[in-house]
Amino acid sequence: MTTDSAIAPETRAFEADVSKLLHMMVHSVYSDRDVFLRELISNAADACEKLRYEAIADPSLLGEEPQPQITITLDKDAGTLSIADNGIGMTAADMGETLGTIARSGTKAFMDKLSADKNGEGQQLIGQFGVGFYSAFMVADRVDVVSRRAGQSDAASWSSDGLGTYTIAPVDPDQAPARGTKVTLHLLDDAKSYAERYNVERIVKAQSGHVPVPIFIEEAGSDDEARQVADGAALWTKPKSEISEDDYTDFYRSVAGQFDKPALTLHYRAEGRHEYSVLTFIPESKPFDLFDPDRNGRIKLYVRRVFITDEAEILPRYLRFVRGLVDSADLPLNMSREMIQNSPVLSAIQKGVSNRVLSELEKLADAEPERYAAIWENFGAVLKEGLYEDYARRETLLGLARFKTTTSSGKWRSLKEYVASLKENQTAIYYATGTDLDRITDSAQLEGFKARGLEVLLLPDQIDNFWTSMGADYEGKPFKSVTQGAADLSLIPLADGHEPANTTTPENVTEFVDFAKVALADYVSDVRISDRLTTSAVCIVAPDDAMDLQLEKVMASAGRAPERAKPILEVNAGHALIGKLAQSSASDDERRDISLLLLDQARIAEGEVPPDPRAFVNRLEHLMAKSL
């Protein structure tokens, strides 16, 4: 085909797939119309990168404009938006190849050409020109393209309303850029806001602020000079040695939308099978949406410096407090968010970034325990969700976990420290769950553990009820609730200052326990002598084969629990009240009422309401009246 015939005015029909693509662009691929600007800027940056590469072999292509740039021109009166670049540009033949078809996109062909390039000079290209371009028809009823190929004198135009045909025609060189491409969108009536400077500037900064080409915005008819809104330098692509702490802080505040400082900054580049850059931060304070029911993450996904989405699940939900971005060199730009989410490349990135974040937390915990403790104070309740959800990383997360305990005097303890201080004959890691630390600490079930100096983990977060029920262990030591099953404390000696209990239970106490077992058969699964009580008269615990008491409460409050299992009532045989009740000459009816009062007393100590408050009050009034 000759140059003249290539630029003769000609109207052509789009290839069949283009019409399908246009419909897909508007209705399927993109849910946010703002994305058209990202796509066109991506194409413009792509063209500048192409020129940079070709100019290595032929510097004359740069002419008198060696510096690449993108200029966005807004014309409110005309209702147009134009995006111009001084990149490689296109001939009329290029336009027919790239803007009229899908399969033979300009960048795709260029990338194929560079596939054997060992130095990777051309691998920073953005986008696949000729695909994202059609997103312009989401906001425009006509798109005009004027372009001149670098190093050539002829210029050409491409124009279409997106309804089935496009026209390619020659253009007076005086009406074309000296080099590069200008795309003009004639905006739809409901898209006129894209001619407003504040709106376009906002979108550019949010979605394209880090493409490797400076971006300027100017307004038609204004005396003001074009203003630069993006400097073409992506912070995460710079060497860490060139980035100050203030630079990181400013970037963190812009990407996280917060005003504190990052407690931890993670900046690295992964190379190998997949290449991507990571710049993430752990906030110094809790984000307001930390416990959002959707538990969505806040990691932005870029592809070769072009913003794609902030909805890609880069990190597991228990790391949703991490803020920042990932910039992939391998993911394609012309793909829907749903397709990207299912990409094996993204899966590899997800695994790599998640493991690296946890690894950095491990390093911080070992090197600077006080700094790590501050992070755990803010985000420990969220990290513990991973103990329930992420079996593959449970061992790592258990190592990161910190707990307040009955012996830690309000300080955080690791499981490694806990296991190192196990008592003789102690075979389990004991824990107690609840709603707040003070209430857990005062639980009757802890008395026997405290008397023996046994350390018990105090777990006040709701998620603790779930991960502890998953059969987890640490270094071969199982987790055991102090409110479930037998305590098995008889083999562990009492601590100094505690009198050894009388191991012989008085016969009358045994007889009273047997009576209570029958009297309470409709309410409890067993009544037994306790080795976990030292000062309280009674307590309730869950059977070995039932849910822990606190988990049962949480599930019941959510309407998800099956019929509640009958608890076990444990009795302190050495308590004065139990001794007197056992010696009492009360009638069987009175002894039954006393047994029910003891059960309700144990329930109240657990924060429960007696199942029959009126009957409880009547029994209590009767007992008080008799005693007086």
C-alpha positions in Angstrom: 0.0 0.0 0.0 1.5 3.4 -1.0 1.5 6.4 1.4 -0.9 8.3 -0.8 -3.4 5.5 -0.9 -3.0 5.0 2.8 -4.1 8.5 3.6 -6.8 9.0 1.0 -10.1 9.8 2.8 -11.8 6.5 3.4 -14.7 5.3 5.5 -14.4 1.8 6.8 -16.5 -0.6 8.9 -15.2 -1.8 12.2 -14.3 -5.4 12.5 -17.1 -7.4 13.9 -15.5 -7.8 17.3 -15.2 -4.1 17.8 -18.9 -3.6 18.0 -19.0 -6.3 20.7 -16.1 -4.6 22.4 -17.8 -1.2 22.5 -20.9 -2.8 24.1 -18.7 -4.7 26.6 -16.7 -1.5 27.4 -19.8 0.4 28.4 -21.7 -2.4 30.1 -19.3 -5.1 31.3 -15.6 -4.3 31.6 -15.8 -1.0 33.5 -18.2 -0.1 36.2 -16.8 3.5 36.6 -16.8 5.8 33.6 -13.9 7.8 35.0 -11.7 4.9 33.8 -11.7 6.2 30.2 -9.3 8.9 31.3 -7.0 6.4 32.8 -7.1 4.4 29.6 -6.3 7.3 27.3 -3.6 8.6 29.5 -2.2 5.0 29.5 -2.1 4.9 25.8 -0.5 8.3 25.6 2.2 7.2 28.1 2.6 4.1 26.1 3.3 6.1 22.9 5.9 8.2 24.8 7.6 5.0 26.0 7.7 3.6 22.5 9.4 6.8 21.3 11.9 6.6 24.1 12.9 3.1 23.1 13.1 3.8 19.3 15.1 7.0 20.0 17.9 4.8 21.4 18.6 3.7 17.9 17.5 6.9 16.2 17.9 10.0 18.4 16.7 12.3 15.6 13.1 11.1 16.3 13.1 13.3 19.4 13.5 16.4 17.3 13.3 19.6 19.3 11.1 18.1 22.1 13.2 15.5 23.8 11.1 15.5 27.0 7.9 13.4 26.8 4.7 14.9 28.2 0.9 14.5 28.1 -1.3 17.6 27.9 -5.1 17.5 28.7 -7.0 20.4 27.2 -10.5 21.2 28.5 -13.1 23.3 26.6 -16.3 23.7 28.5 -17.9 25.9 25.8 -17.3 23.3 23.1 -18.0 20.4 25.5 -14.7 18.6 24.6 -11.8 17.0 26.3 -8.5 16.4 24.5 -5.5 14.3 25.4 -2.3 15.0 23.5 1.1 13.3 23.7 4.4 13.9 22.0 5.1 10.2 21.7 5.7 8.0 18.7 2.6 8.9 16.9 0.7 7.0 14.1 0.5 7.0 10.4 -2.9 6.5 8.6 -2.0 2.9 8.1 -1.2 2.6 11.9 -4.6 4.0 12.6 -6.3 1.5 10.4 -4.4 -1.3 12.1 -4.7 -0.2 15.7 -8.0 1.8 15.9 -10.1 -0.4 13.6 -9.2 -3.8 15.0 -8.5 -5.5 18.3 -6.2 -8.4 17.7 -3.4 -6.3 16.0 -3.1 -3.6 18.6 0.0 -1.4 18.2 1.5 -2.1 21.5 0.9 -5.8 21.2 2.8 -5.9 18.0 5.5 -3.8 19.5 5.8 -6.1 22.5 6.0 -9.1 20.2 8.9 -7.3 18.4 10.7 -6.8 21.7 10.0 -10.3 23.1 13.6 -11.3 22.4 15.0 -8.2 24.1 17.2 -9.5 26.9 17.8 -6.0 28.4 14.1 -5.4 28.9 14.3 -1.8 27.6 10.8 -2.0 26.2 9.1 -3.9 29.0 7.8 -0.8 30.8 5.1 -0.1 28.2 1.7 0.7 29.5 -1.5 -0.7 28.1 -2.4 -2.4 24.8 -3.3 0.4 22.5 -6.5 -0.1 20.6 -8.5 -1.9 23.3 -8.8 0.6 26.2 -9.1 3.3 23.7 -12.7 2.3 23.0 -13.7 3.2 26.6 -13.8 6.8 25.3 -17.2 6.0 23.9 -18.6 5.7 27.4 -18.5 9.5 27.7 -18.3 10.7 24.1 -20.7 10.6 21.1 -17.7 11.2 18.7 -14.0 10.7 19.0 -11.5 12.4 16.8 -7.8 11.4 16.6 -5.1 13.4 14.9 -1.6 12.0 14.7 1.8 12.4 13.1 4.4 9.6 13.3 7.8 10.7 14.7 10.2 11.5 11.9 7.5 11.9 9.2 5.9 14.9 7.6 2.5 13.6 6.8 -0.4 13.6 9.3 -3.7 11.8 9.4 -7.0 11.8 11.3 -9.3 9.1 12.5 -12.9 9.9 13.5 -15.9 7.8 14.6 -19.2 7.9 16.4 -18.7 4.4 17.6 -21.8 3.1 15.9 -20.2 0.9 13.2 -17.8 2.9 11.0 -14.8 5.1 11.2 -13.1 7.5 8.8 -9.4 8.0 8.1 -8.4 11.1 6.2 -5.2 13.2 5.5 -4.7 16.3 7.7 -2.9 19.5 6.9 0.4 19.2 8.8 -0.2 22.7 10.3 -3.3 21.3 12.0 -1.5 18.3 13.5 1.0 17.9 16.3 4.7 18.1 15.4 4.9 14.6 16.7 2.5 12.3 18.6 -1.2 12.0 18.9 -4.2 14.2 20.0 -7.4 12.5 20.9 -10.5 14.7 21.2 -13.7 13.6 22.9 -17.0 15.3 22.1 -18.7 14.7 25.4 -22.2 13.4 25.9 -24.7 15.6 27.6 -24.4 13.6 30.9 -20.6 13.7 30.7 -20.0 17.4 30.5 -18.4 17.4 34.0 -15.3 15.9 32.3 -14.6 19.3 30.9 -14.4 20.7 34.4 -10.8 21.2 35.6 -11.3 20.2 39.2 -13.0 16.9 38.2 -10.3 16.0 35.7 -7.5 16.9 38.0 -9.0 14.8 40.7 -9.2 11.8 38.5 -5.7 12.2 37.1 -4.2 12.4 40.5 -6.1 9.4 41.8 -5.7 7.1 38.8 -2.8 8.2 36.7 -0.6 10.3 39.0 2.2 7.9 38.8 2.6 7.1 35.1 6.2 7.6 33.9 5.3 10.8 31.9 4.5 14.3 33.2 0.9 15.3 32.8 -0.3 18.9 32.3 -3.9 20.3 32.3 -4.9 23.5 30.4 -8.2 25.2 29.7 -9.1 26.5 26.3 -9.5 30.2 26.1 -7.7 30.8 29.4 -4.7 33.0 29.8 -3.3 30.7 32.4 -0.4 28.4 31.5 -0.8 24.7 31.5 -0.4 23.4 35.0 1.5 20.2 35.8 -0.6 17.8 37.9 1.7 14.7 37.7 5.5 14.8 37.6 6.0 11.4 35.8 7.9 9.9 38.7 6.4 7.0 40.7 7.7 7.0 44.3 7.7 3.2 44.5 10.0 3.0 41.5 12.7 5.1 43.1 15.6 3.5 45.1 14.9 3.5 48.8 18.1 5.5 49.3 16.6 8.4 47.4 13.4 8.5 49.5 13.2 10.3 52.8 11.0 9.4 55.7 9.0 12.5 55.0 8.5 11.4 51.4 7.1 8.1 52.7 4.9 9.8 55.3 3.4 12.2 52.7 2.8 9.3 50.3 1.2 7.2 53.1 -1.1 10.0 54.0 -2.2 10.5 50.4 -2.8 6.8 49.7 -4.3 5.9 53.1 -6.4 9.1 53.6 -5.1 9.4 57.2 -3.1 12.1 59.0 -0.9 9.9 61.3 2.4 8.4 60.5 3.1 4.9 59.3 4.1 2.5 62.1 5.9 0.3 59.6 6.8 0.9 55.9 7.5 -2.0 53.5 9.0 -1.1 50.2 10.5 -3.7 47.9 10.6 -5.0 44.3 10.0 -8.7 43.7 11.8 -10.2 40.7 11.8 -13.7 39.2 8.8 -15.5 37.7 6.7 -12.4 38.4 7.8 -8.8 38.7 6.0 -6.3 40.9 6.8 -3.4 43.2 5.3 -3.1 46.7 4.9 0.0 48.8 2.7 -0.7 51.9 2.3 0.8 55.3 0.9 -0.2 58.6 -0.9 2.8 60.2 0.1 4.2 63.5 -3.5 4.4 64.6 -6.7 2.4 63.9 -8.4 3.3 60.6 -12.1 4.2 61.1 -13.2 1.3 58.9 -11.1 -1.4 60.6 -14.2 -3.3 61.6 -16.3 -2.7 58.6 -18.6 -5.7 58.2 -17.4 -6.2 54.6 -13.8 -6.3 55.8 -12.5 -5.0 52.5 -8.8 -4.3 52.1 -7.3 -1.0 51.0 -4.4 -1.9 48.7 -4.4 -0.2 45.3 -3.4 -2.3 42.3 -1.4 -0.7 39.5 -0.1 -2.3 36.3 3.1 -0.7 35.1 2.3 2.5 37.1 -1.3 2.7 35.9 -4.0 2.5 38.5 -6.4 -0.4 38.0 -8.5 -0.8 41.2 -8.5 -0.5 44.9 -10.8 -3.5 45.2 -8.4 -6.3 44.3 -8.0 -8.6 47.2 -4.2 -8.4 47.4 -4.0 -9.2 51.1 -6.2 -11.5 53.2 -8.9 -9.8 55.1 -7.1 -10.1 58.4 -4.5 -7.8 57.0 -7.0 -5.2 55.9 -5.4 -2.5 58.1 -2.4 -2.4 55.7 -2.5 0.5 53.3 -0.5 1.0 50.1 -0.2 -0.4 46.6 1.2 -3.1 44.4 2.4 -2.4 40.9 2.6 -5.4 38.6 4.7 -5.6 35.5 2.9 -8.8 34.3 -0.9 -8.2 34.6 -2.6 -7.0 31.4 -4.4 -3.6 31.5 -7.2 -4.5 29.2 -8.9 -6.9 31.5 -11.9 -6.5 33.8 -11.5 -6.4 37.5 -13.2 -9.7 37.8 -10.8 -11.3 35.4 -7.8 -9.8 37.1 -9.0 -11.1 40.5 -9.1 -14.6 39.1 -5.7 -14.3 37.4 -3.0 -16.8 38.4 -0.5 -13.9 38.3 -2.5 -12.0 40.9 -2.7 -15.2 43.0 1.1 -15.4 43.0 1.3 -11.7 44.0 -1.2 -12.2 46.8 0.8 -15.0 48.2 4.1 -13.2 47.9 2.9 -9.9 49.4 1.0 -11.6 52.3 4.0 -13.7 53.3 6.3 -10.7 53.1 4.1 -8.5 55.3 4.0 -11.2 57.9 7.7 -11.8 57.6 8.4 -8.1 58.2 6.1 -8.2 61.3 8.1 -11.2 62.6 11.4 -9.2 62.1 10.0 -6.2 63.9 8.7 -8.3 66.8 12.1 -9.8 67.3 14.2 -6.6 66.8 11.9 -4.0 68.3 9.3 -5.7 70.6 8.0 -2.4 71.9 7.2 -1.0 68.4 5.6 -4.3 67.6 3.6 -4.3 70.8 2.1 -0.9 69.7 1.0 -2.5 66.3 -0.5 -5.5 68.1 -2.3 -3.2 70.5 -4.1 -1.6 67.5 -4.5 -4.6 65.2 -4.1 -7.7 67.2 -7.8 -8.4 67.2 -7.8 -8.3 63.4 -4.7 -10.4 63.0 -6.2 -13.1 65.1 -8.9 -13.5 62.5 -6.2 -15.2 60.5 -5.9 -17.9 63.1 -9.4 -18.9 62.3 -9.4 -18.3 58.5 -5.8 -19.0 57.3 -4.8 -22.5 58.3 -1.7 -22.4 56.1 -0.2 -19.4 58.0 -1.6 -20.3 61.4 1.8 -21.3 62.8 3.3 -17.9 61.7 0.3 -16.0 63.1 0.5 -17.9 66.5 4.2 -16.8 66.6 3.1 -13.2 66.0 0.2 -13.3 68.5 0.6 -11.5 71.8 -1.6 -12.0 74.9 -2.2 -10.5 78.3 -2.2 -13.2 81.0 -3.0 -13.8 84.6 0.8 -13.4 85.4 1.9 -10.7 82.9 0.9 -7.7 85.0 -0.8 -6.1 82.0 2.1 -6.6 79.6 2.0 -8.5 76.3 3.3 -12.1 76.3 4.2 -14.3 73.3 3.3 -18.0 73.2 7.1 -18.7 73.0 7.4 -17.0 76.4 4.4 -18.8 77.7 5.7 -22.3 76.8 9.1 -21.5 78.2 7.5 -20.9 81.6 5.2 -24.0 81.8 4.8 -25.5 85.2 5.8 -29.1 86.1 3.2 -31.5 84.7 1.5 -28.8 82.7 0.5 -30.2 79.3 -1.8 -27.5 77.9 -1.9 -23.8 77.2 -4.8 -22.5 79.3 -7.0 -19.7 78.2 -10.1 -17.9 79.3 -12.5 -16.0 77.0 -14.9 -13.2 77.8 -15.9 -9.7 76.9 -13.4 -7.6 78.9 -10.1 -8.3 80.7 -11.3 -7.3 84.2 -14.3 -9.6 84.1 -12.2 -12.5 82.7 -9.6 -12.0 85.4 -12.2 -12.2 88.2 -13.7 -15.4 86.8 -14.3 -18.1 89.4 -12.9 -20.7 87.1 -9.5 -19.1 87.3 -9.1 -19.5 91.0 -7.4 -22.9 91.0 -5.0 -21.9 88.2 -4.0 -18.7 90.1 -3.5 -20.8 93.3 -0.9 -22.9 91.4 0.7 -20.0 89.6 -0.4 -21.3 86.3 -0.4 -18.7 83.5 -3.8 -18.3 81.7 -4.2 -16.4 78.5 -6.9 -13.7 78.8 -8.9 -13.4 75.6 -11.4 -10.6 75.4 -11.9 -10.4 71.6 -14.9 -12.1 70.0 -12.7 -13.8 67.4 -10.9 -15.6 70.3 -14.0 -17.8 70.8 -13.6 -19.1 67.2 -9.9 -19.7 66.6 -9.5 -21.5 69.9 -12.2 -23.9 68.9 -10.3 -25.0 65.8 -8.1 -27.5 67.5 -5.0 -25.3 67.3 -1.8 -26.1 69.2 1.5 -24.4 69.7 4.7 -26.5 69.8 2.6 -29.6 70.5 0.8 -28.0 73.4 -3.0 -27.8 72.8 -5.1 -24.8 73.9 -7.5 -25.7 76.7 -10.3 -23.5 78.0 -10.6 -23.0 81.8 -14.4 -23.1 81.4 -14.7 -26.4 79.5 -14.2 -29.9 80.7 -12.2 -31.1 83.7 -9.4 -28.9 84.9 -7.0 -31.7 85.7 -5.0 -29.6 88.2 -4.4 -32.3 90.8 -0.9 -33.1 89.6 0.3 -29.5 89.7 1.3 -28.3 93.1 0.0 -25.2 94.8 2.2 -22.1 94.7 3.8 -20.8 97.9 1.4 -19.2 100.3 -1.5 -21.4 99.4 -2.7 -24.1 101.8 -3.1 -27.5 100.3 -6.7 -28.5 100.0 -8.1 -31.4 102.0 -8.2 -34.2 99.5 -10.8 -36.1 101.4 -14.3 -34.8 100.6 -16.7 -35.0 103.7 -19.3 -37.7 103.3 -22.2 -35.2 103.8 -20.8 -33.0 101.0 -20.7 -36.0 98.7 -24.3 -36.8 99.7 -25.4 -33.2 99.0 -23.7 -33.3 95.5 -25.4 -36.5 94.7 -28.7 -35.0 95.8 -28.1 -31.9 93.7 -27.2 -34.0 90.7 -30.7 -35.5 90.8 -32.5 -32.3 91.6 -30.9 -30.4 88.8 -31.0 -33.2 86.2 -33.2 -31.1 83.9 -30.8 -28.2 83.9 -27.2 -29.5 84.1 -25.4 -32.6 82.7 -23.5 -33.2 85.9 -22.8 -31.9 89.4 -19.3 -32.6 90.6 -16.6 -31.7 93.1 -14.3 -29.0 91.6 -10.5 -28.8 91.7 -10.5 -25.4 90.0 -12.4 -23.5 92.8 -10.6 -22.1 95.9 -12.7 -19.2 97.1 -16.0 -19.3 95.2 -18.7 -21.8 96.2 -19.8 -22.9 92.7 -19.2 -22.3 89.0 -20.4 -23.7 85.7 -18.3 -25.2 82.9 -19.0 -26.7 79.6 -18.8 -30.4 79.0 -15.8 -31.7 77.0 -17.9 -32.5 74.0 -19.9 -29.2 73.9 -19.1 -25.7 72.9 -17.1 -23.5 75.3 -19.4 -21.3 77.4 -18.4 -18.1 75.8 -18.5 -19.4 72.2 -22.0 -20.7 72.9 -23.1 -17.3 74.1 -21.7 -15.6 71.0 -23.4 -18.1 68.7 -26.7 -17.8 70.5 -26.6 -14.0 70.4 -26.2 -14.3 66.6 -29.1 -16.7 66.4 -26.7 -19.4 65.0 -26.3 -21.8 67.9 -28.1 -25.1 68.2 -30.0 -25.9 71.4 -27.6 -25.0 74.3 -25.9 -27.9 75.9 -26.5 -28.5 79.6 -23.5 -27.2 81.6 -21.7 -28.8 84.5 -22.1 -27.4 87.9 -18.9 -27.6 89.9 -19.0 -27.4 93.7 -16.2 -26.2 96.0 -16.2 -28.9 98.7 -14.0 -26.8 101.0 -16.3 -23.7 100.9 -18.0 -22.9 104.2 -21.4 -22.4 102.5 -21.3 -25.8 100.9 -20.3 -27.4 104.3 -23.2 -25.8 106.1 -25.6 -26.7 103.3 -24.4 -30.3 103.5 -25.0 -30.4 107.3 -28.4 -28.7 107.1 -31.5 -30.6 108.2 -33.6 -28.8 105.5 -36.3 -30.7 103.8 -35.8 -32.1 100.3 -37.9 -29.3 98.8 -35.8 -26.7 100.5 -32.6 -28.5 99.5 -33.9 -28.5 95.9 -34.5 -24.8 96.1 -31.0 -24.3 97.5 -29.5 -26.3 94.6 -31.4 -24.2 92.1 -30.2 -21.0 93.8 -26.6 -22.3 93.6 -27.0 -22.9 89.9 -28.5 -19.5 89.3 -25.7 -18.0 91.4 -23.1 -19.6 89.1 -25.0 -18.4 86.0 -25.1 -14.8 87.3 -21.4 -15.0 87.9 -21.0 -15.8 84.2 -23.0 -12.7 83.3 -26.2 -14.6 82.5 -29.8 -14.0 83.6 -31.5 -16.8 85.5 -33.8 -18.6 83.0 -36.8 -18.0 85.4 -36.1 -14.7 87.2 -39.4 -14.7 89.1 -38.8 -18.2 90.5 -35.2 -17.1 91.4 -36.6 -14.2 93.4 -39.2 -16.3 95.1 -36.6 -18.8 96.3 -34.3 -16.1 97.4 -37.0 -14.3 99.4 -38.1 -17.6 101.0 -34.6 -18.4 102.1 -33.9 -14.9 103.5 -37.2 -14.9 105.4 -36.4 -18.3 106.9 -32.9 -17.2 107.9 -34.2 -14.1 109.6 
